[in-house]
């Protein structure tokens, strides 16, 4: 069984949380113009070879999804046709719990773009945000732009290249770093080492946050947790109820108590008009030791 592992390296940033006045990157009307079923057979909208295997965009049961290698593979990104406000992927909702561990991020780095679900969520809810996204596969970038309505704006920059090299060469500091460059057994070894996580830590703002999203087999989860916590020892974990995703929140300073996270999550859900209940996601807090722990029902 494959899992998505999300790691949040967190502490409080210095800016305050303000409700977004930015228009949605994709109006509801433009999505409604794209035909898509509410239920029924699968429709393949895109099938294209890439330097890293085939890339598929598929519509089924009202969802538009990005998949790799085969049309019935794991969902890498999801968009609900006709409702861009919805966030159907639990791992994206769980990654957003990072916002309750910090103040509003103003500069974000994404390593691995996919369909851009997490970046687009931040773009639609946080005003005056800048995003740099690094994606090694140019076909994935094209799919995100054509089918997942990736924002086209000078403040949302997409770089085609290796994320590790980008972090190595950049001297910028980011409030939030989101790493989503893993798929099943295909874990880039240079992005899963203590040296890499240590480098990521140096690219964070003094009170910054990083988010790591990895789809890993069970046996690799504990090893990755061990590498991560060797760099960020003060860690809080969350476990997804549906797909058993594991969320690790590793702070550069003392971690927040559950009650404080809940208070912040409730405030953010209202102030940022987040389209789901962050408190519900924060309730998935659990133990942090590989795959032997599970959230309470």
C-alpha positions in Angstrom: 0.0 0.0 0.0 1.2 3.5 -0.8 0.8 6.4 1.5 1.2 10.2 1.3 3.5 11.5 4.0 3.3 15.2 4.6 6.0 16.9 6.8 5.4 20.4 8.1 8.5 22.1 9.5 7.0 25.0 11.4 7.3 28.0 13.6 5.6 31.4 13.9 6.3 33.9 11.1 6.2 37.6 11.7 3.4 38.9 9.6 -0.3 38.9 10.6 -3.2 36.9 9.0 -5.5 39.0 6.8 -8.4 37.8 4.8 -7.6 37.7 1.1 -9.0 40.2 -1.3 -7.5 38.5 -4.3 -9.9 37.1 -6.9 -9.9 33.3 -7.4 -7.3 32.2 -9.9 -10.0 30.3 -11.7 -13.6 31.7 -11.6 -16.3 29.2 -11.1 -17.7 30.2 -14.6 -14.6 29.2 -16.4 -14.5 25.8 -14.8 -18.2 25.3 -15.5 -17.4 25.8 -19.2 -15.2 22.7 -19.1 -17.4 19.6 -19.6 -17.1 17.0 -17.0 -19.3 14.2 -15.5 -20.8 14.2 -12.1 -20.6 10.4 -12.2 -20.0 7.8 -14.8 -17.1 6.4 -16.9 -13.6 7.7 -16.9 -12.6 10.3 -19.5 -9.0 10.7 -20.4 -8.3 14.3 -21.2 -4.6 14.1 -21.6 -2.1 11.2 -22.2 1.4 12.3 -23.0 4.9 10.9 -22.7 7.4 12.8 -20.7 11.0 12.4 -19.7 9.8 10.6 -16.5 7.0 8.5 -17.9 3.5 9.0 -19.1 1.3 11.8 -17.7 -2.5 11.5 -17.6 -5.3 13.9 -16.8 -8.5 12.0 -16.1 -12.1 13.0 -15.3 -14.3 10.6 -13.3 -17.1 11.1 -10.8 -16.9 14.8 -11.0 -13.2 15.0 -10.3 -10.4 16.0 -12.6 -7.2 14.2 -11.5 -3.5 14.1 -12.4 -1.9 10.6 -12.6 1.4 9.2 -13.6 2.3 6.1 -15.6 -1.3 4.8 -16.1 -4.8 6.2 -16.2 -5.9 4.3 -13.1 -2.8 5.2 -11.0 -2.7 7.2 -7.8 -4.1 10.7 -7.8 -1.4 13.3 -7.7 -3.7 16.3 -7.8 -7.5 16.7 -7.8 -9.9 19.4 -8.9 -13.6 19.3 -8.5 -15.1 20.2 -11.8 -17.3 23.4 -11.5 -16.2 24.1 -8.0 -12.6 25.5 -7.7 -13.2 26.4 -4.0 -13.4 22.8 -3.0 -10.3 21.0 -1.7 -11.0 17.3 -2.2 -7.5 16.0 -1.4 -7.1 15.2 2.3 -3.4 15.6 2.1 -3.7 19.2 0.9 -6.2 20.0 3.7 -3.8 18.5 6.2 -0.9 20.5 4.8 -2.9 23.6 5.4 -2.7 22.9 9.1 0.7 24.4 8.9 -1.0 27.8 8.7 -2.2 27.2 12.3 1.4 26.8 13.4 2.6 30.1 12.0 1.5 33.6 10.9 0.6 34.3 7.3 3.3 33.3 4.9 4.3 35.9 2.3 6.9 34.1 0.3 6.5 30.4 -0.6 8.7 27.8 -2.4 7.1 24.7 -3.8 9.4 21.8 -4.9 7.2 19.6 -7.1 4.2 21.2 -8.7 1.8 18.5 -9.7 -1.5 20.3 -10.5 -0.6 23.1 -8.1 -3.4 22.3 -5.6 -1.5 23.5 -2.5 -0.1 26.6 -4.1 -3.4 27.6 -5.6 -5.1 27.2 -2.2 -2.7 29.6 -0.7 -2.9 31.9 -3.7 -6.7 32.1 -3.4 -6.8 32.7 0.3 -3.8 34.8 1.2 -3.3 38.3 -0.1 0.0 39.7 -1.3 1.7 36.2 -1.5 4.6 35.3 -3.8 5.1 31.7 -4.9 8.0 30.1 -6.6 7.3 26.5 -7.9 10.0 24.2 -9.1 8.9 21.2 -11.3 11.3 18.9 -13.0 8.8 17.6 -15.6 7.7 20.1 -18.2 4.7 18.0 -19.2 3.4 18.2 -15.7 3.7 22.0 -15.9 1.7 22.0 -19.1 -1.0 19.8 -17.6 -1.2 22.1 -14.5 -1.7 25.2 -16.7 -4.1 23.6 -19.2 -6.3 21.5 -16.9 -5.8 22.7 -13.3 -5.9 26.4 -14.0 -2.5 27.2 -12.5 -2.4 31.0 -11.9 -0.5 33.0 -14.5 0.8 36.0 -12.6 4.3 37.5 -12.1 4.0 36.7 -8.4 3.5 33.0 -9.1 6.7 31.9 -10.8 7.2 28.3 -12.2 10.8 27.1 -12.8 11.4 23.9 -14.8 14.3 22.1 -13.1 15.5 20.1 -10.2 14.3 21.2 -6.8 17.4 20.2 -5.0 19.6 22.2 -7.3 17.2 25.2 -6.9 17.5 25.1 -3.1 21.3 24.7 -3.3 21.7 27.7 -5.7 19.1 30.0 -4.2 20.0 32.5 -1.5 16.4 33.5 -0.9 14.6 32.9 2.4 11.0 31.5 2.4 8.3 31.7 5.0 7.0 28.3 3.8 8.6 25.6 1.7 6.3 22.9 0.3 8.1 19.7 -1.0 6.0 17.4 -3.2 8.5 15.5 -5.3 7.9 11.9 -4.4 5.8 9.1 -5.9 5.6 5.5 -4.6 9.0 3.9 -4.7 10.4 6.6 -6.9 11.9 8.8 -4.1 14.7 11.0 -5.4 17.5 10.0 -3.1 19.1 13.4 -3.0 15.8 14.9 -1.7 15.5 12.4 1.2 18.7 12.9 3.1 19.7 14.6 6.3 21.9 17.0 4.2 18.9 18.0 2.1 16.6 18.7 5.0 19.4 20.6 6.7 19.8 22.7 3.6 16.0 23.3 3.5 16.2 24.5 7.0 18.8 27.1 6.0 16.5 28.4 3.3 13.7 29.1 5.8 13.1 32.5 7.2 14.0 32.7 10.9 10.5 31.6 11.9 9.6 29.8 8.7 7.7 26.6 7.8 8.4 23.8 5.4 5.9 21.1 4.2 7.0 17.8 2.8 4.4 15.6 0.9 5.6 12.1 0.1 3.7 9.0 -1.3 5.7 6.2 0.3 5.2 2.5 0.9 4.8 1.5 4.5 8.3 0.2 5.1 9.9 3.6 4.0 7.8 5.8 6.3 9.7 5.2 9.6 13.0 5.7 7.9 11.9 9.1 6.4 10.4 10.1 9.8 13.8 9.3 11.4 15.8 11.4 8.9 13.4 14.3 9.3 13.3 14.3 13.0 17.1 14.2 13.1 17.0 17.7 11.7 13.8 18.9 13.3 13.5 17.0 16.6 10.5 19.0 18.0 7.8 17.3 15.9 4.0 17.1 16.1 2.1 14.5 13.9 -1.3 14.3 12.2 -2.8 11.1 10.7 -5.3 11.2 7.8 -8.4 9.2 8.5 -9.2 8.1 4.9 -5.8 7.3 3.3 -3.6 6.9 6.5 -1.5 9.9 5.4 1.0 11.0 8.1 1.6 14.6 8.8 4.7 15.7 10.8 4.9 19.3 12.1 8.5 20.0 13.1 9.1 23.3 14.6 12.4 25.2 14.8 11.3 26.1 18.3 8.9 24.6 20.8 5.9 23.1 19.2 2.4 24.4 19.9 0.0 22.6 22.2 -3.1 21.2 20.6 -5.4 23.8 22.2 -3.4 26.7 20.7 -3.4 25.1 17.3 -7.2 24.6 17.5 -7.7 28.3 18.4 -5.6 29.5 15.5 -7.2 27.0 13.1 -10.7 28.4 14.0 -9.6 31.9 13.5 -7.9 31.2 10.2 -10.9 29.3 8.8 -12.9 32.5 9.2 -10.3 35.2 8.5 -8.9 33.6 5.4 -12.2 32.2 4.2 -10.6 28.8 3.9 -13.1 26.4 2.1 -12.9 23.7 4.8 -12.7 23.5 8.5 -9.0 23.6 9.6 -10.1 22.6 13.2 -11.4 19.3 11.8 -8.0 18.7 10.2 -6.1 19.7 13.3 -8.1 17.1 15.2 -6.2 14.4 13.4 -3.2 14.9 15.7 -1.5 11.6 16.6 1.7 9.9 17.7 4.9 10.2 15.5 6.5 6.8 15.1 6.4 5.3 11.7 3.3 3.4 10.7 2.4 1.7 14.0 0.2 4.5 15.2 -3.3 5.3 13.9 -5.6 8.2 14.5 -8.6 7.5 16.8 -11.8 6.9 14.9 
